[in-house]
Each structure stands twice: as C-alpha cells, then as structure tokens.
Amino acid sequence: MEEGKTVKTIRRLIPCPVYDVSGTECWLEEMAEQGWMLQEDGFFCGVATFEQSEACRVQYRLAAAKNSTSMWADNNGDPEEEELELNEAFGWKYVAKRGEFYVYRCCDPEGRELHTDKEVQALAMNAMKSRQWDNLFRCFAWGIVYPYVTLHGNFMLAMVGIGTIPVGMMILAVLFLLAVPMGKAVKLMRLRKKVSAGKPLGSGNGWRKGIWKHCAVNVLRLCAVVYAVVFLLTVWDNELMREDYIPLTEYAGEVPFRTVEDLLPFGEVDLWNMGNMNTVREWSDILSPVNFEWNENGDVHTPDGSQVYGRLDVMYHETRGKWIAKRLVREYKREGKRIDVYEPLELELPEMDEVVAFSSIVKSHHIILRKGEKVISASFYSNGEEALKPKLSEWAKKMAESLY
C-alpha cells in the first residue's frame, strides 16, 4: 500500500451471537474472500470494523480466554505474551476479542489448526464458564434482588402507584435482559462439552440461518435497555419534581374521604405553606381506577380562640377486585412495620372487612381499612388542647365511613 494512502474501512453488524463460534469464523472468512479483513480490535458493541485488502482465503479461529477479557482486567483483557508468541510461531496472529473469546487469523488457508490440545481448551472453557455464571449471578442480583429489596417486596403498591402498564413492561424488560445472558451461559456450557469430547469449536457455514433471530434479539435487548433507562429516569423525575401533585389551595375536586376539617369540626383550617405540604395527587390505573394521595397540614381555630394543629396523610384506592385490595392492605402493613417504632393498637370496626391500627413516632396513629374493593391507609396527628384532640376510635370511625 502506498505511503500516506487512506485505508478504506466499513462497519457491519455482527450476524452471529458470541457463542456461535463456527458462524463467526465462517462469516469473517467470507468477508476476507470479498476483500475485507477484520481490523485490529475491530469488535465493539455488536459492530465489526473491516479494512479493505486484496481478496484472499484466510482462516479465523475463536479461542476461549483463560482470563477475563474485560478492559479493566490485567493486560487490558488481551492474551498473555506467551500465548501470543506461541500462536504467532504457528502462523496465528491475534486480531481482536469478542466476549469471552480471542480472535486469531492465519493467512495460510492450509495452516496448522489453533489449539490442538483439547485439555488446554477445556481448561479455558471451564474458566470462561465460571466467569459467565458469575456475570449471570450479578445480573440476577441487580435485576431481581435489588428491586425487591428497594421496594421491600411491595410490588402491588409500586404497580398501582407508578402504573401497572409501565411497571409490567419494566418487569418484562428485566426478565428479557436476564434471559439473554442465561441463554448465553447454556450455549457456552454446550461448547464446553463439545471441547471436552475432543471436538473443535469450529468451523461451520450455517450462520446465515440464525441472522434474523440474532438481529431480533439485539433489537429487543436495545429496546429493553432504553425502556429501562427511560422508566427509571421518569420515576426519579416524578419523585423529584412532583409534577402530579396539586396544592390543596388550587384543587377544585372532591375527595371521597374525610379531611382535617371533618376530623376537627369546630373551626376553619389555616393551611401551612411549607415545602411539599398540603398537596393532593389524583390518578387512575388499570388495577385501581380511583386513587388519591392526600397530605394536609394546618391549624384549626376554634370559636373561643383555641388552636389545634392537625396533620392528615391519606392513601385511598378503589380497586378492580378484592384480591388487589387485600394485597394492598398486606403491603401497607408491611411498610408500616418498617417504621422505627411499631406498636399495634386495638381498634374495632365491625363493618370493615379488614382493620389494622398501629402507632409510631413518625406517623402517630395509623389505620389501614378495607371494605370490599376499597382501601384507605391514613395517619392522623393533632396537637393542642387535649380536650379538643379526637381519640383513635373517633377519627378512625369517621374515616371508615368513607368506604361505605
């Protein structure tokens, strides 16, 4: 090639999954016959870079890596010097790495095979299998265990609160992203058995049969990743910006439950104007068509000049089935037990299907009530003259009337 002449390069989507050793080798050899040679370090994010050359017959072989191929590993994940020198002595030049494999090229189409010692190959495949299962374990931990711990197992609350459809799609995306490495691990185990039986990893020419399947998996994986990122950013933004919450002073609708004014019915409520206090969020979901989240803080002035502070937090749901309502009750109770001090309280409301009452430092008296498909989780705190503060049984009975 003339000095200073620009080398023409092209990029192609890799038509074979990483575990299809035979298919990858055959595809690279066909590209060489068309005058395109894989560039050094030419694999990146499912794309291969080729540089133009004279059409020729070459051999490509994928060798299982004994050590991690990660760029954070020793030697940048490349083969050890001993391995490079030994393979070059037999005409095999290291070109790139793909997944857990090293890609070698031999310009002699009749050259000696790479790695004829099946025991060496089996050891490399064993190490690769171990790394693959470690990776699968990490994926499972981040995709299943971490969300479960973060949500404290309250998936129904998350589905109703965030939205059943977006949460359901997120679950499908996570399951798909877990299925991909699991399938890869199974395929690599089969390759290991093949090597242990003394059979070569390649080479074959049936790679075209699986092109559409491989492309479809890659497209779905990309969509799953993009959706997961957008979902997490949207949830984070909603929690931070609270755009769905309306100040009580601007809310013109009616709520189907009691408010501070009903629980302390002896004067006008003077709402506090501090931070995120005194807001309402109203939304609908497939599992629960009617939902309210209510926060009210204010002073109630009595006719004789006395003043009582009242705080009320309410989560209200009208679900599509009793099983959904029962599940919400269990999860609200579980969430309540996470509070530093949880002390069960006696509360009798015979007309309710389920009654839970407890006290805590943070929420004072808290009740969870269910009547059929309706659920209300409410905490009420009042501070002022003792004679003006309602007892648990009094305000709980008024809140229960909201479910009739």
C-alpha positions in Angstrom: 0.0 0.0 0.0 1.3 3.4 -0.9 2.5 5.5 2.0 0.0 8.1 3.1 -2.9 6.5 1.3 -6.1 6.3 3.4 -7.3 2.8 4.2 -10.9 2.3 3.3 -12.9 0.8 6.2 -16.5 -0.4 6.5 -18.6 -1.4 9.5 -21.0 -4.3 9.7 -23.4 -5.6 12.3 -22.2 -9.0 13.6 -24.7 -11.5 12.3 -23.9 -14.2 14.9 -24.2 -14.4 18.7 -21.0 -14.5 20.6 -21.4 -18.2 21.4 -21.8 -19.1 17.7 -18.1 -19.8 17.3 -18.4 -21.6 13.9 -20.7 -18.9 12.5 -18.4 -16.1 13.5 -15.4 -17.8 12.0 -17.2 -18.6 8.7 -18.5 -15.0 8.4 -15.1 -13.4 8.9 -13.5 -15.8 6.3 -16.2 -14.9 3.8 -15.6 -11.2 4.4 -11.9 -11.8 3.7 -12.7 -13.6 0.4 -14.6 -10.4 -0.5 -11.6 -8.2 0.2 -12.4 -7.1 3.8 -10.1 -8.0 6.6 -11.1 -7.6 10.3 -9.4 -4.6 11.8 -7.3 -5.0 14.9 -9.6 -4.5 17.9 -12.4 -4.4 15.3 -15.3 -5.6 17.5 -17.2 -3.1 19.5 -20.9 -3.1 20.7 -22.1 -5.7 18.2 -20.3 -4.0 15.3 -17.3 -5.2 13.4 -14.9 -2.9 11.5 -13.1 -4.1 8.4 -10.4 -2.6 6.3 -10.1 -3.1 2.6 -7.5 -5.6 1.3 -7.0 -8.0 -1.6 -9.5 -10.8 -1.7 -7.9 -13.9 -0.2 -8.5 -17.1 1.7 -7.6 -17.0 5.4 -8.5 -18.9 8.5 -10.1 -17.3 11.5 -10.4 -19.1 14.9 -12.0 -18.1 18.2 -10.2 -19.3 21.2 -11.7 -19.4 24.7 -10.0 -16.9 27.0 -8.5 -18.3 30.2 -8.7 -15.0 31.9 -11.2 -12.1 31.9 -11.4 -10.2 28.6 -12.7 -7.0 30.3 -10.8 -3.8 29.6 -10.5 -3.5 33.4 -8.7 -6.8 33.7 -4.9 -7.3 33.7 -3.2 -6.6 30.4 -6.4 -4.8 29.2 -8.0 -8.2 28.8 -5.7 -9.2 25.9 -4.0 -12.6 25.7 -0.7 -13.2 27.7 2.6 -12.7 25.9 3.4 -16.4 26.0 0.2 -17.3 24.2 0.7 -14.6 21.6 4.3 -15.7 20.8 3.3 -19.4 20.7 0.4 -18.8 18.3 2.4 -16.5 16.1 5.1 -19.1 15.8 2.5 -21.3 14.1 1.2 -18.5 11.9 -1.8 -17.3 14.0 -1.9 -13.6 14.7 -4.1 -12.1 17.4 -6.7 -9.7 16.0 -9.4 -8.8 18.4 -11.5 -10.1 21.3 -15.2 -10.8 21.3 -17.0 -11.5 24.5 -15.1 -14.3 26.2 -13.2 -15.3 23.1 -9.9 -14.2 21.4 -10.0 -13.9 17.6 -6.9 -15.2 15.7 -6.2 -15.1 12.0 -3.9 -17.2 9.8 -3.1 -16.1 6.3 -2.3 -19.7 5.3 -5.6 -21.5 4.4 -3.8 -24.8 4.9 -2.0 -23.8 8.1 -1.9 -25.8 11.3 -5.0 -25.7 13.5 -5.0 -23.4 16.5 -5.1 -25.1 20.0 -4.9 -28.7 19.1 -4.6 -29.7 22.8 -8.1 -30.4 23.9 -7.1 -30.3 27.6 -5.9 -26.7 27.3 -9.1 -25.7 25.5 -11.2 -27.4 28.2 -9.4 -25.5 31.0 -10.0 -22.2 29.2 -13.7 -23.2 28.7 -14.0 -24.0 32.4 -12.7 -20.6 33.4 -15.0 -18.9 30.9 -18.0 -20.9 32.2 -17.2 -19.7 35.8 -17.0 -16.1 34.7 -20.2 -16.4 32.7 -22.1 -17.7 35.7 -20.6 -15.0 37.9 -21.9 -12.5 35.4 -25.3 -14.1 35.4 -25.4 -14.0 39.2 -24.7 -10.2 39.2 -27.4 -9.7 36.6 -29.9 -11.6 38.8 -28.8 -9.6 41.9 -29.3 -6.2 40.1 -32.3 -7.2 38.1 -34.3 -9.2 40.8 -32.9 -8.9 44.3 -32.0 -5.2 44.2 -35.5 -4.1 43.1 -37.2 -6.4 45.6 -35.1 -5.0 48.4 -35.6 -1.4 47.3 -39.4 -1.9 47.1 -39.4 -4.0 50.3 -41.4 -6.6 48.4 -44.3 -4.1 47.9 -44.8 -4.7 44.1 -48.5 -4.1 44.2 -48.0 -0.6 45.7 -45.5 0.1 43.1 -47.7 -1.0 40.3 -50.7 1.0 41.5 -48.6 4.0 42.4 -46.4 4.2 39.3 -48.7 2.5 36.9 -49.4 -1.2 36.1 -48.6 -0.9 32.4 -45.2 0.8 32.8 -44.2 -1.4 35.7 -45.3 -4.5 33.9 -43.3 -3.5 30.8 -40.3 -2.8 33.1 -40.6 -6.3 34.6 -40.7 -7.9 31.1 -37.7 -5.8 30.1 -35.7 -7.0 33.1 -36.8 -10.7 32.5 -35.7 -10.4 28.9 -32.4 -8.9 29.8 -31.8 -11.7 32.3 -32.9 -14.4 29.7 -30.2 -13.3 27.2 -27.1 -14.0 29.5 -28.8 -17.1 30.8 -29.2 -18.4 27.2 -25.6 -17.5 26.5 -24.4 -19.4 29.6 -26.3 -22.5 28.5 -24.8 -22.3 25.0 -21.3 -21.9 26.4 -21.9 -25.0 28.6 -22.7 -27.0 25.4 -19.5 -25.6 23.8 -17.5 -26.8 26.8 -18.9 -30.3 26.5 -18.0 -30.3 22.8 -14.5 -29.3 23.6 -14.2 -31.9 26.4 -15.3 -34.5 23.9 -12.3 -33.6 21.7 -14.3 -31.9 19.0 -13.2 -28.5 17.6 -15.2 -25.3 18.2 -15.5 -24.6 14.5 -15.8 -24.2 11.7 -19.3 -24.3 10.0 -21.2 -22.5 7.4 -24.8 -22.4 8.8 -24.5 -19.0 10.3 -27.0 -17.4 7.9 -29.9 -19.4 9.3 -29.8 -17.5 12.6 -29.2 -14.0 11.3 -32.8 -12.8 11.8 -33.1 -14.4 15.2 -29.8 -12.8 16.3 -30.8 -9.4 15.0 -34.2 -9.6 16.6 -32.7 -10.4 20.0 -30.3 -7.5 19.7 -33.1 -5.1 18.7 -35.2 -6.3 21.6 -32.3 -6.1 24.0 -31.6 -2.5 22.9 -35.3 -1.6 23.3 -35.3 -3.2 26.8 -32.3 -1.2 27.9 -33.6 2.1 26.5 -37.0 1.5 28.1 -35.4 0.6 31.5 -33.3 3.8 31.4 -36.3 6.0 30.4 -38.5 4.3 33.1 -36.0 4.9 35.9 -35.4 8.5 34.8 -39.1 9.2 34.6 -39.8 7.7 38.1 -36.9 9.6 39.5 -38.0 12.9 37.9 -41.6 12.5 39.1 -40.4 11.9 42.7 -38.1 14.9 42.4 -40.3 17.4 40.6 -43.7 16.2 42.0 -45.5 17.5 38.9 -48.5 15.3 39.5 -49.2 16.9 42.9 -51.6 19.8 43.2 -51.6 22.3 46.1 -54.7 22.0 48.1 -55.4 25.7 47.7 -55.7 25.1 43.9 -57.6 21.8 44.0 -61.2 22.1 42.9 -62.3 18.5 43.1 -63.9 16.4 45.8 -62.2 13.6 47.7 -64.2 10.5 48.9 -62.7 10.5 52.4 -62.7 12.8 55.5 -60.3 15.7 55.8 -58.8 17.6 58.8 -61.9 19.9 58.7 -64.1 16.8 59.2 -61.9 15.3 61.9 -61.7 18.6 63.8 -65.1 20.1 63.0 -65.1 23.2 65.1 -63.4 25.9 63.1 -61.7 26.9 59.9 -58.5 25.2 58.8 -55.5 27.5 58.2 -53.2 25.5 55.9 -49.4 25.7 56.3 -47.4 27.0 53.4 -44.2 25.0 53.8 -42.3 22.8 51.2 -44.4 19.9 49.8 -47.1 20.1 52.5 -50.7 20.4 51.6 -50.9 18.6 48.2 -53.1 16.1 46.5 -52.4 13.6 43.8 -55.3 12.0 41.9 -54.7 9.3 39.3 -56.2 6.2 37.7 -54.7 2.8 37.0 -55.8 -0.5 35.4 -55.8 -2.3 38.7 -57.2 0.6 40.7 -59.3 3.1 38.7 -59.7 5.7 41.6 -56.7 6.7 43.7 -55.8 9.6 45.9 -52.7 10.7 47.8 -53.6 13.4 50.3 -51.4 15.5 52.6 -52.9 18.1 54.8 -51.2 20.2 57.5 -52.9 23.2 59.2 -54.1 24.9 62.3 -57.8 24.8 63.3 -59.0 27.8 65.1 -62.0 27.2 67.5 -64.7 29.9 68.1 -63.3 30.5 71.6 -59.9 31.3 70.3 -58.2 28.0 70.9 -55.9 26.5 68.3 -55.3 22.8 67.4 -52.7 21.6 64.8 -53.8 18.8 62.6 -52.0 16.6 60.1 -53.6 14.0 57.9 -52.0 11.7 55.3 -54.2 9.5 53.2 -53.8 6.9 50.5 -57.2 5.9 49.1 -57.9 3.2 46.4 -60.9 1.8 44.7 -59.6 -1.4 43.1 -61.0 -3.7 40.5 -61.0 -6.8 42.8 -60.9 -7.8 46.4 -57.6 -9.7 45.9 -56.0 -6.4 44.8 -57.4 -4.7 47.8 -56.2 -7.5 50.2 -52.7 -7.3 48.7 -52.6 -3.5 49.2 -53.6 -4.0 52.9 -50.8 -6.5 53.4 -48.2 -4.3 51.7 -49.3 -1.2 53.6 -49.0 -3.2 56.8 -45.5 -4.4 55.8 -44.5 -0.8 55.0 -45.8 0.3 58.4 -43.7 -2.2 60.2 -40.6 -0.7 58.7 -41.1 2.4 60.9 -38.7 2.7 63.8 -41.3 2.2 66.4 -44.3 0.0 65.5 -46.9 -0.7 68.2 -50.1 -2.5 67.3 -53.3 -0.8 68.6 -56.7 -2.2 69.4 -59.4 -0.9 67.1 -62.8 -2.5 66.5 -64.8 -1.5 63.4 -67.1 -4.5 62.8 -68.4 -3.1 59.5 -64.9 -3.2 57.9 -63.5 -6.4 56.2 -60.0 -5.7 57.5 -58.7 -3.3 60.2 -55.1 -2.6 61.1 -54.1 0.1 63.6 -50.7 1.0 65.0 -48.8 3.9 66.4 -45.3 5.2 65.6 -43.1 8.2 66.4 -43.3 9.5 62.8 -47.0 9.0 62.0 -48.7 8.9 65.4 -51.9 6.9 64.9 -52.1 5.0 61.7 -55.0 2.9 60.3 -55.4 0.6 57.3 -59.0 -0.2 56.4 -60.6 -2.4 53.7 -64.2 -2.6 52.7 -64.7 -4.9 49.7 -62.6 -3.4 46.9 -61.9 -0.2 48.7 -58.8 0.5 50.8 -57.8 3.5 52.9 -54.4 4.0 54.6 -54.4 7.0 56.8 -52.4 8.6 59.6 -53.7 11.4 61.7 -51.9 13.6 64.3 -53.3 16.5 66.3 -51.6 18.7 68.8 -53.2 21.3 71.1 -55.7 21.3 73.9 -56.1 17.7 75.0 -59.9 18.0 75.2 -60.1 19.0 71.5 -58.0 16.1 70.2 -60.1 13.2 68.9 -59.4 9.6 70.0 -58.3 6.9 67.7 -61.7 5.2 67.7 -63.4 8.5 66.9 -61.5 9.7 63.9 -61.0 6.1 62.6 -64.8 5.6 62.6 -65.2 8.8 60.5 -62.5 7.6 58.0 -64.3 4.2 57.8 -67.4 6.0 56.7 -65.5 6.9 53.5 -65.6 3.3 52.4 -69.3 2.7 52.7 
